[in-house]
């Protein structure tokens, strides 16, 4: 049965998910939002499955899987009932070549004997995208071509081509190398290419990790989260996707199956914050460039909440009947109609993200007057829409209300524009935006506060809370020492705490009452406890979240509080960013550690 105990490899163009037995069960090529060539994660897991790249050890008895330290290279050790064993190494090539980053849409796999006389069977069964069309197959002495209308893949290998074509079991007595990628010939022997690409890719990731700013505690955990975040980065344009998968349900049989292979504006503030904390300035700068392009596209100031990785705006949603869904829990959706929604928090998200460019001296491209004028266009929309109904952060599809978080982000847009203007010496504009921000803040503090509950509420005049209220101090609306924040946290604990986890909200939405906790919300709660001085509780919950990860140190979007099972698209950027933030807040400082 499919589960989310998966490893992710990638090279900032595409990702592949690999299960504990080294089967590639999900991979879209040549980029994140392409149609899948391997899709058995959303179909079935039997030996008859299509859309899989499996290296089956016959009579397998056990498996161990790990990342090589500080890299995105995965090793899977399989052992059979007699003690024979193999090691499978998987990676997506990524390194510097000819003065630029080499990141082909390709996967390198090696099978090496560790003990005994292991017998394996290779099942390479790509499909032609969501249509699940079987490819036309041609081959030569050392390669196999898989031709579909969408893409042609070429496998180059030193293994027997006919063994692979016929899926015949054979003994592994020497290293087997397989390079699956574009329909191009390798210019060197495949074994030599593996050695070179492996060494260069490993060195790239070690060097990338070397320059991260890590907390004193939980360094390996933060590094793994940072690598996962980097793997969600579409380097060509700078976009950071929410997750590389689509339609893994938020909860069993819930129908909450969405395509997350896109870039949400709501994520931008959190992603920039995490990258800044890590010191990953080059990745952060690429992402900021993507966000600035969105600002430049919006001539009249209106923003949709989500964009494609190449800034495409039309993300039409459709259901795919050819795939049964994760564990048969359809529907499988491609595209996301959230792009049609009205979500006013995006104005603040873009402006908060771009604020970094005006104050960070490390960045090669600094914020200037031209960018400020473009951001002002968005600011005018924020000042206009701050008290207007929208779908909210949680993307309710059937109703609109005035959501507190959306209003707060509109306030933040005006507040940051005042600070940017002051930085640029634009004193008149600074006063203008400061006055806007002051007026909006005063109204939010009145209309979002419920005296009976002694809490801020999720909507103006409402009587329920949502977890995003935990972010009020970090955004800057109120101080973490404000008694209103402490009492709001208390109300959130009362309504939303599920054991050691936090739900998004408690009321019914378009699909009923949520059954699971949202992992990012639990990290927000951990941060709130730290702000309130409840660090012992915060550390206990943080350790619990580390235990909630899969065996590779990765998190999906949601978790079932009663069983601990991960649900939702995977790996989830929001969750990994939350882990980074919380670790930075809770860790002992380097100075205090000795």
N, C-alpha and C positions, 0 to 999 in steps of 0.2 A: 504493500500500500504506500502511495506517495506520502511524504511528509516534508517538513521544512528543515530537516537536518542536512542542509546543503552547504556546499562551498561555492564561492563565487570567484571566478577569474575574469580578467578583462584588461583592456589597454586604453581606456578612455575614448574608445569608438564603439565598442560593443561589450557585452557581458555574456558569460556562460555559467549555468548552474550545474553542479556536479553532485550526485548523491553519494552516500557512504560506500557504495560499491563501485564507485568511479564511472557511473553512467552519466553522460551528458544528457540532461532531461529538458533543458530549456536553453535556447540560444537563438537570438535574432541577428541576422547578418545582412548587410555589412555594418549596420549601426543599430543603436538601441531601439529605434522605432520602426525598423524593418519588419517584414513578416518572418516568423520563426522557421528556421531550418530544422530545429529540434524542439519538439513541443509535447513530448510524452508526459510532462508534468501536468498538463491540462487534458490528458486523455486517459491512458491506462498504463499500468506498470507490468504487464505480463510479457512473456517472452515473444509474443506476437506483436508487441507494440511497434508502431512506426514512430518516426520522429525521435530517434534515440541513437546515441553513439556509445555502445557498451563494450567493455572489455571484461568478459565473463570468465572468472576462474571456476573451473568445474569442481563441483562438490565443495564450494566455499563454506568455511565454518566460522570465520571471523573477519572483521575489518577494523582497521585503525586509519584515521584521517587527520591530517595536520597541515598547517601552512609552514613553509620554511620561514624562519624568523625574519620579521620586518619586510616581508615580501607578499606578493599576490600569487605565489607559486604553491600549488597544492600537491601533496603527496598522499597516496592511498596505499596502504599495505593490506593485501588480501592473503589469507592463509586457508588451505584446504584441510580436509579431515585427516590427512596423512602427515601434515606438517609442512608440506611444500608451500612456498610463498613467493609472491611477486610484489614489486613496488611499481606503482603507476605514478608518473610525474606529469602534471598538466599545467600549462601556462599559456598566456596570450603574449606574444612578443611585443616588447616595448623598450626602446633604448634610443640613444642619440646616434645618428648616422648622417654623414654629409651635412653637418650643421643643423639638422632638424630632427624632430622626433619620429622615429620609425614605428608605426603602429598598424601593421596590416590587419585586415579582417581575417585572421588566421589563428588556428589552435595547434599547438605542438603537444604531442603525447608520446611518452616513452614507457615501455614495459620492460622491467628488468627482473631477472630471477634472483631471489634472495636465498632460497633453500629448496632442496629436493628436486623433483621433476614436475613442476606445475604444468597443467594443460589449460589452455585458454581458448575461447571462441570470441572472435571480434564481430560485432553486429553494427555495421555502419549503415543507418537507414534515415538519411535526410528526407524531408518532405518539402514540397514546393509552397511553403507558406501556409496560411490559414486554410487554403483549399485542401491541404493534405494530399496533394497530387504526387504520385510516385514519380521519381525522376527517370529519365532515360539514362542508361548507364553504358559508357564505353570505357575501354581500358587499354593500357600498354603493358610493357614488361614490369614497370615499377610505379605505375600510377593508375588511378581510377577516376573517371570524370562522371559527376552526377549533374545532369542537365535538366533544369526546370525553366519555365517561362520567366521566373523571377531572378534566378541566379544560377550560375554554374560553379560548382565546387570541384576542386581537384585534390585528391589524396595522393601524396607522394610518400612511399614507404620502402623499407628494406625487408618487410615481411612478404610472404607469398601473397600475391594479388588474388590468386584463385582461392586460397584459403579464406580470404576476406569476402570475396564475392559469394562463395558458397557457404559461408559461415561454418567452416569445418574446424573442429577442435584440433589443436596442435600443441606440441611441447615447446615451452620457452627455454631455449638453451643459450641464447645470446640476446643482447638488448635489441628491442624492436622500437623503431622510431617512425612516427607518423606525423606528417605535416598536412593539415587540412586547411585549404585557403583558396585564394583566387585561382582562376584557370590559367596559371602561369607555371612554367617549368622552373624548378630550383636550379641554380647555376653551379651548385656544389653538391656532393653526396649528402643524403638526408642525415646521416649520422654526424657528419661534420657540421651541417647546419644546426642540428640540435645542440651540439656542444657550444657553438658560437652564440646562438640565440639565448640559450639557457644562461650562460655566463653573463652576457650583456644585460639580459632582463633582470637577473638576480641583482647585479650590481646597481642597475638603475633604481630598483626599489629600496635597496639598502641605503643608497645615497639620499634618496628622497626622504626616507625615514630619519636619517641622521640629522637633518636640519629642522626637524619638528621640535617645537617647544612642548615638552611633556611634563606633567606634574610629577612630583617625587613618588607618589603612590600610583599604583595601577597603570604602570607605563606600558606593559604589553597589551593591556585591555584597551587603552586609549589609542595606542598605535594601530591595533587591529581595526578599531572604529574609524580611525583616520584613513587607513588604506581603503576601507569599504566606501567611505565618503569620496575619496579620490576616484574610485572605480565607477562612481555615478556621474562623473564629470565628462561631458562630451567636449573634448578639448578644442575641437575645430571651431566651435562658436562660443565656448565658455559656459554653456548651459549645464545645470545640474538637475538630473532627473529625480523624481520622487522614489522610484524603484525601477528595476529592469524588467518587471513582470507585469502581466495583466491578469485580472480575474481570479486571483487566489482569494477566496471569500474572507470577509472580516470575521465571520462566525459561521459555524456549520449550517448549511442549507438556508442561509439568510437572504440570498439574492443580492447582497452587498458586494458585488463583483465589479471592480472598476479597472480601467487601464491607467497605470501610473507611470508610463514611460514618457512623461512630459515634465514641464518645468512650471511649478506653481509660484506665483509671486509671493504668496504667504510664507513660503519657505525661505525667501531670500534673506530676510533679516537674520534668521537663525543660522543659516549656512555661512553668511559673511562673518557673523560673530564667532562661529566655531573655527573657521579658517584663520581668522585673525588671532584667536587664542592659540592656535597651533603654530602660528608663524608660517603658514603655507601661503605666502604672499603671491606667488606666481599663479597658483590655482585661484586664489581669491581675486586677483586682478583680471583673470580671464572671465570669471563669473560676473564681476562688476561691469566688464565691457558688454557682456550679454544683456545685463539689466539696463545699462545706459542706452543700448540700441532699442530696447522696448520703450524707454522714455522718449527717444527721438522719433519713434514711429507714431506716437500718439499726438497728432497735431492739435486735436481739439481737447486733449486732456483725459478723454475717457479710456479706461483700461479694462480689458477682460482679465479674468483671474488666472488663466493658464495659457501657456504657449507651447508650441512644439520646439524641438531642439534646434531647429534652424529658423526660429522666429515665426514659423507658420502659425496662422491664427485660426484656420478652419480645422477643427478636430472632430469631425462628424462621428458620432457614436453609432455602432452597429453591433448586432449579435451574430456570432459565428456558430452555425449549426453543425459544422463538421467536427467540432471538438466537444466532448462530453463535459469537460470542466474538471477542476481539481477534485479528485475522489468522486467524480461524477456529479459534482455540485455546480451545475451551470447556473446562469448562462455565461459563456465566454464573450466578453465585450472587447471591441477594438475601437479606439477613439474615446473621447470623453466630452459629453455635452456640458460639462461644467464651464466650458469656454463661453457658453451662451449666458451664463448667470451674471447677476449683478452682485458683486462683492466689493464693498467699499474699503476694506482693509488694505487692498492692493496699493492704494496711493501712499499710505504710510510705509508699507513694505519697501517700495521702490525708493522712496526718498531716504528712509533710514539706511538702506543699503548704500546708496550713492553718497551719503554723508561721509563715509569712510574716505572717499577720494579727496575731500577737501581738507582732511586733517591728518592723513597718514603720509609721512614724508618718505616712506619706503617705496611707494608706488611710482612707477615710471610715468603713468598718465595721471596728472593731477586734475582735480575738479577746477573748473574755471568759470568765468562769467557766462559763457555760452551754455554750459551744462546747467548752471543755476537758473537761467531763463527758461530752459526746457522743464526743469523741475518745478518752477513756479506755475507753469501751466497745469501740472498735476496738482499742485497745492491749491489752486483756485477750485478745482473739482472737489478736493477734500473739504475745503471750507464750505462748499455748496451742499455736499452730500452727507456730512457728518451725522445728521439727525434724520436721515431718510432710510426707509426699510430696505433690507437686502437679504440675500440668502445666507449670509454669515460665513464665518470661517469653516463651519462644518457642512456647508453646501447643501442646505435643505432644499429639496426640489419642489416641494408642494406649497410652501408658505414663505412669506417674507415678514420680517419684523425689524425694528431698530435694534441692532445688536450692539451691546456695549463694547465688545472688542473692536468692531468696525469703527465705532465712534472714537475710541481711544487711538486707533491707528491714524485716523484723520487728524486728530489733535496732534499726534506725533509728527505728522507731515508738516504742519504749520510750525510747530516748535522747532524742528530741525532746520526748516528754511530760515527761521530767525537767526539761528546760530551760524548757518552758512553765510548769510548776508553779513553778519557781523564780522565773520572771518575775512570776507572779501572787502570789508570797509564800506559796505552798502548800508549806511546807518538808517536811511529813510525806509528801506525795504525791511531791515531788521525790526524796526519799530512796528511796521505794518503787520508783519507775520507774528511778532510777539503778542500784539493786541488780539489778533485772530485766535491764537493759541490760548490766551488767557480766558477769553470769552467762552470758547468751546469747553475748556477744562471745567470752568465753573458750572456749566450746564450739565456736563457728564456727572460731576460729583453730586448734583441734585437728583437727576433723573434716573441714574443707575443704582442709587442707594435705596435699599429697603429697610426702613427703621424697625419694622416688626421682626425681620430676620437678623437685623444688625449685620447686614452683608450687602456687598454689591451683587447685582444680579446679571444674568446673561443678556437680558433685554431691558430696555427702558420700561419702568413700571412693572417689571416682572416679579415673580415670586420663586424662581428657581435659579440655580447657579450652573455654570459650566466651568471646566477645568482651566480654560484660557484666562480666567480672572487671576490665576496664580502668577501671571506675567506682568501685572500692573506695576510693581516696583522696577522690574528690569527695563520696561519701556519708559519709565520715568514719570508716570502720571501721579503716583503717590510714593512716599517713602516706605521702605520695608519696616520702619519703626512706627508707622502710623497705626493707631489702634484699629482703624477700619480694615486694614489688611489682615491683622491677626484674627479678627472676628469673621472675615470672609473665608479665610483658610479653615476656620472651625466649621463653618457651614458647608464648605466643600467636603471636609472630612465626614460630616454627617450624611450628606446626600450621595457622594460619589466614591467614597472609599470602598473598595472590594478586597478585603483582606490586606495584602501588601501592595495593592495596585489601585490605580485611579481610572475611573471611566470618564469619557468626554462629557457626558450629561446624563440625566436620569430619565427625562421624559421621552415620550414616544416621538418618532420621526416618521419619515415616509415608509419605513420598513418595519415599524414596530419599536419595541423597547430594546436598546442595545444590550447584547449578552456578554460582551467582552470588555476588557480594559484596554485603553489606548496607551501604548508604551511611552510615547513622548510625554503624555500627561503625567505619568508616574515620575518621570524625571523632573518635570516642572514642580511637582509636589515636593520632591526631594530638595530642590533648590529653594523652595519657599521655606521649608523647615530650617534649612541652613541660615537663611536670612533672619528668621525668627529666633535664632540661637539654639535651636533644637538639633544640634549636630549629631548627638549620639543616635537619635532616631533616624536622622537622615542617612548616616553611614550604614545602619542596619538595613534600611530599605535599598540603599545603593548596592550593597553586597547581594541582596536578594535579586536585584535586577541583573547583576552579573551572572548569578546562578541560573537566571531565566533564559539566558542566551543559548543558542544551540552549541553543539560540541566544537564548532569552529569559531565561536565568539561573536556570532552575528544575531541580529534581531529582525523580526518582521514588524508589521505595523501594530498588531494586536496580540493579546494573550488571554487565554481563558483562565480567570483567577482560581477556578476550582480544580483544574487539571494541570495548569502550567503549560498547556500546549500552545504553540505559536500559530497565529492565523494572520491573514492579510498579506498584501504584496511584500516581496522579500528580495534582497535585504532593503529595509526601509531607511531612507536618508534621515527623515525626521527622528527616528529612534536612535541612530548612531550619533547624530548631532547632540541629542539629549544626553547620551552617555558622556560625550566629551565635555559638555558644559558642566554636568554634575561632578565629574571627576576633578575638573579644574577648581570648582568651588570647595570641595570637601577635602582635597588632599592636604597633607602637611606641606608646609613650604620647605624648600631645600635648606633654608637657613635654620629652620626649627627642627629639622629631622635628626640632627646629630648632637 
